[in-house]
Amino acid sequence: MEELKPEDTEPAEFRGGRYRICGGFFLLMMLSTVTAQQKDYFFYRDYDYGSEALYNPVFVFLNGSMDSYQILDQHVRPSTLEGIPWSRGSTSVWKSITSPLPVISAFGWDRFLRQEVFPTSLDPNEAQYVPNYMLHLIGGGMDSRKLTEWFDAHDYPAPFALGAFTDMVYEFLNEAVENGKNIYPNEDCIPDILIFQTGGILLFSSDAVCRFFSETLSLNDWSNPVALSFAPLAFRNAGQNFVMKFGLTESRSTSLIMVFGDFSVFGLSFKNHSDESISVAAGIASIGTKVLPVVNGVPSNTVATGFMMGAYYDRSNSLLASAVYSDCANNRVRVSIYPGLIQNEVFNPGVFLSVGDEFWTAGLTLRVVPFGLAVQTPR
């Protein structure tokens, strides 16, 4: 199987890729400034508070494309946008997803299906199917539908195509961030993009599926508020998170809750008559990457896990505030307050603080712009 050489890590078709990425990013920013029309949807809500107030294509794009950034090992974690090996990662992912069969054959079809596709083992080294189903099939599928609803609410043509395109582009870039240190062949990105992310888009094109996840499980996007820092230039606090609630009572005053992203926590949610809920949950978090044995020249990764616990406050399933602790060295403590909780006559900002072992990050977000401003300082 052909393997990339160092001089092949930036082929002609990827030269200038950062400029195309920037162009697409600013196009998304323009798309995010249009006023929404009032319609009924399964997932999109045009609220002026909480996580829903920040939701737009740029918000999803940044959280989705930078999601893997938060669990990279600290000693290899790039500190700036320039530090991410975009060309190397994009080349690796593109070559792998456009020629997947030789990669899977070298990796082993039995191992591929057992480890990535079918839930046949509880061994953490063979349970890569868990994030595939949760983050890509369910989370990515829901976001594709919610983006479709966003584009439709803002009167854009072909909203399904725009939603699916945004969904696939952010996932491609996320895989490039995650696999930037690898060269072709790359097995991890194949099921993520070709099977589960694509399958999620198709699955959530069904109204019946959307109705079940929206009405029965209260599935929603609770991603982090993202902010831009200068000197060095970087996006901070990105993280794609989702929530599901299952009512234990007819009034849904008490529900089981699952919040998941690069973590999975489970607990209870208690709702009052004003549709405000306080939830507590605990579980496991990704604390870094773990390299698995290379098989026939094909690398594979999984994640190392640790403890995590959190408290969440939402209104109408729009997250207003959260406070979490985890064993992740990059984000030991993270507190997020979304626009709408702090209000005055001038503006209603959101703020966040993340404290890791080696640095702390603070940021300010506003509803009127798709990302905020942040500072990061070594401890």
Secondary structure, 3 states (H helix, E strand, C coil): CCCCCHHHCCCHHHCCHHHHHHHHHHHHHHHCCCCCCCCCCCCCCCCCCHHHHHCCHHHHHHHHHCHHHHHCCHHHCCCCCCCCCHHHHHHHHHHHHHCHHHHHHHHCHHHHHHHHHCCCCCCHHHCCHHHHHHHHHHHHHHHHHHHHHHHHHCCCCCHHHHHHHHHHHHHHHHHHHHCCCCCCCCCCHHHHHHHHHHHHHHHCCCHHHHHHHHHHCCCEECCCCCEEECCCCEEECCCCCEEEEEECCCCCCEEEEEEECCEEEEEEEEECCCCEEEEEEEEEEEEEEEEEEEECCEEEEEEEEEEEEEEEEEECCEEEEEEEEECCCCCCEEEEECCCCCCCCCCCCEEEEEECCCEEEEEEECCCCCCEEEEEEEC
